[in-house]
Amino acid sequence: MQERINVVKVAPELTKALLGLEQYIRGSGLEAPLLELVRMRASQINGCAYCLDMHSKDARAAGETEQRLYGLDAWREAPYYTDRERAALAWTEAVTLVSQGHVPDDVYQLARKEFSEKELVDLTAAVAAINAWNRLAISFRAPAGAYQPAARKQAVGAKIDR
C-alpha cells in the first residue's frame, strides 16, 4: 500500500496538537497498560493497521502479554481482563461506534462503577485521540510495520518540546 500523504510532514502543527493531547492523557493518571488496551481495541474496530502495529509493540514493550493482546477482540469471553479493563473496553467500543447507537446507559453505569468522573472524561479523551489518529492513518495510508517503540519515545519528546 502506498502512503498518500505524510501527515507529520505536511501538518506538523496538527501533529504537535495531537501529541499535546497524548501528553495530557499520559499525565492523567490512567494506567498506561489500560490506555494501550483502549488504543488497540479502537484500532481493531477501525481497522487501522498502522496503529495496531504501533500499539501492540508499545504494549509488549511495556510488559503486556501476548495472550491479552491476542484475546482483545474477544475480551468479553476472556477471563484475563480486570473489571476496570472490561469497563474501559466497553466504553471504548461505545464511543468509537457512537454513530451506531450513541453510548448506552448500561455502558455508562458500568464505566462509572470503575472510573471517577475525571477519569471517565480522560478515558473518553483517550478514545477520541486514538480515533483521530486512526482516521488520519487510514485516510492517508500510513505504512504499518516499521514502527519501533524506543524511536517513538525520542521523537515524541522532541516534537512536544519544540
VMD Tcl script that draws the C-alpha trace (Angstrom):
set ca {
  {0.00 0.00 0.00}
  {1.36 3.40 -0.99}
  {1.28 6.26 1.53}
  {-0.91 9.07 0.22}
  {0.19 11.93 2.46}
  {2.71 12.02 5.30}
  {0.65 13.89 7.88}
  {3.62 14.55 10.17}
  {5.49 16.35 7.37}
  {2.52 18.11 5.80}
  {0.79 19.24 9.02}
  {3.38 19.46 11.81}
  {1.19 21.78 13.88}
  {-1.68 19.27 13.79}
  {0.76 16.57 14.83}
  {2.04 18.78 17.64}
  {-1.54 19.44 18.83}
  {-2.41 15.73 18.84}
  {0.85 14.92 20.62}
  {-0.08 17.55 23.21}
  {-3.35 15.71 23.79}
  {-1.39 12.46 24.13}
  {0.90 14.11 26.68}
  {-2.17 15.19 28.68}
  {-3.59 11.67 28.54}
  {-0.28 10.11 29.65}
  {-0.24 12.50 32.62}
  {-3.90 11.96 33.51}
  {-3.24 9.16 35.98}
  {-4.92 6.47 33.89}
  {-2.85 3.32 33.85}
  {-0.54 3.01 30.82}
  {-1.44 -0.68 30.20}
  {-5.14 0.21 30.23}
  {-4.55 3.00 27.72}
  {-2.71 0.63 25.39}
  {-5.62 -1.82 25.51}
  {-8.02 1.02 24.71}
  {-5.85 2.16 21.80}
  {-5.61 -1.39 20.49}
  {-9.36 -2.04 20.76}
  {-10.36 1.17 18.98}
  {-7.77 0.47 16.28}
  {-9.17 -3.06 15.84}
  {-12.67 -1.68 15.40}
  {-11.47 0.94 12.91}
  {-9.16 -1.45 11.06}
  {-6.06 0.73 11.45}
  {-3.03 -1.40 10.65}
  {-0.57 1.39 11.44}
  {-1.97 1.98 14.94}
  {-2.35 -1.74 15.65}
  {1.31 -2.23 14.77}
  {2.36 0.72 16.92}
  {0.28 -0.01 19.99}
  {0.88 -3.75 20.01}
  {4.61 -3.03 20.04}
  {4.22 -0.35 22.72}
  {2.08 -2.67 24.84}
  {4.56 -5.53 24.55}
  {7.48 -3.21 25.31}
  {5.62 -2.13 28.46}
  {5.17 -5.76 29.55}
  {1.73 -6.64 28.19}
  {1.26 -10.34 27.48}
  {0.72 -11.83 24.06}
  {-2.31 -13.70 25.41}
  {-4.10 -10.50 26.42}
  {-3.28 -8.79 23.12}
  {-4.43 -11.78 21.06}
  {-7.63 -12.10 23.09}
  {-8.55 -8.44 22.96}
  {-11.05 -8.79 20.13}
  {-12.94 -11.32 22.30}
  {-12.42 -9.62 25.66}
  {-15.96 -10.40 26.85}
  {-15.25 -14.13 26.74}
  {-11.66 -13.99 28.02}
  {-11.08 -14.36 31.78}
  {-7.85 -12.36 31.98}
  {-9.14 -8.77 31.91}
  {-10.00 -6.91 35.10}
  {-13.40 -5.34 35.76}
  {-11.83 -1.92 35.23}
  {-10.36 -3.01 31.88}
  {-13.70 -4.51 30.84}
  {-15.47 -1.25 31.65}
  {-12.86 0.69 29.68}
  {-13.15 -1.65 26.70}
  {-16.96 -1.44 26.68}
  {-16.68 2.36 26.89}
  {-14.11 2.38 24.07}
  {-16.39 0.36 21.81}
  {-19.43 2.53 22.54}
  {-17.56 5.81 21.99}
  {-15.79 4.53 18.85}
  {-19.09 3.28 17.42}
  {-21.11 6.27 18.68}
  {-22.98 6.60 15.36}
  {-24.45 3.11 15.86}
  {-26.48 3.93 18.93}
  {-24.74 6.57 20.99}
  {-23.32 5.49 24.35}
  {-25.85 3.25 26.13}
  {-26.79 3.92 29.74}
  {-25.70 0.47 30.88}
  {-22.21 1.04 29.45}
  {-22.06 4.41 31.18}
  {-23.15 2.88 34.50}
  {-20.54 0.14 34.20}
  {-17.84 2.72 33.45}
  {-18.91 4.94 36.36}
  {-18.56 1.98 38.74}
  {-14.89 1.71 37.78}
  {-13.91 5.30 36.94}
  {-14.31 8.66 38.65}
  {-15.89 11.48 36.65}
  {-12.44 12.91 35.85}
  {-11.08 9.51 34.88}
  {-14.03 8.90 32.58}
  {-13.53 12.26 30.88}
  {-9.84 11.44 30.44}
  {-10.66 7.95 29.17}
  {-13.05 9.49 26.64}
  {-10.29 11.89 25.54}
  {-8.01 8.87 25.03}
  {-10.66 7.16 22.89}
  {-11.24 10.35 20.91}
  {-7.48 10.75 20.37}
  {-6.91 7.24 19.06}
  {-9.94 7.58 16.80}
  {-8.42 10.80 15.38}
  {-5.07 9.08 14.83}
  {-6.86 6.08 13.23}
  {-8.74 8.29 10.82}
  {-5.59 10.13 9.76}
  {-3.56 6.93 9.36}
  {-6.30 5.13 7.44}
  {-7.22 8.07 5.19}
  {-3.63 8.79 4.18}
  {-2.43 5.16 4.29}
  {0.29 5.44 6.87}
  {2.53 2.42 6.24}
  {2.50 -0.19 9.00}
  {5.41 -2.30 10.13}
  {8.44 -0.06 10.62}
  {7.48 1.49 13.96}
  {9.86 0.94 16.90}
  {8.85 1.92 20.48}
  {12.20 3.44 21.52}
  {12.33 5.68 18.45}
  {8.83 6.98 19.21}
  {9.70 7.99 22.75}
  {12.62 10.06 21.48}
  {10.58 11.62 18.63}
  {7.54 12.44 20.81}
  {9.72 14.15 23.39}
  {11.47 16.19 20.72}
  {8.25 17.23 18.99}
  {6.49 18.27 22.18}
  {9.49 20.29 23.34}
  {9.69 22.29 20.11}
}
mol new
graphics top color blue
foreach p $ca { graphics top sphere $p radius 0.5 }
foreach p [lrange $ca 0 end-1] q [lrange $ca 1 end] { graphics top cylinder $p $q radius 0.2 }
display resetview
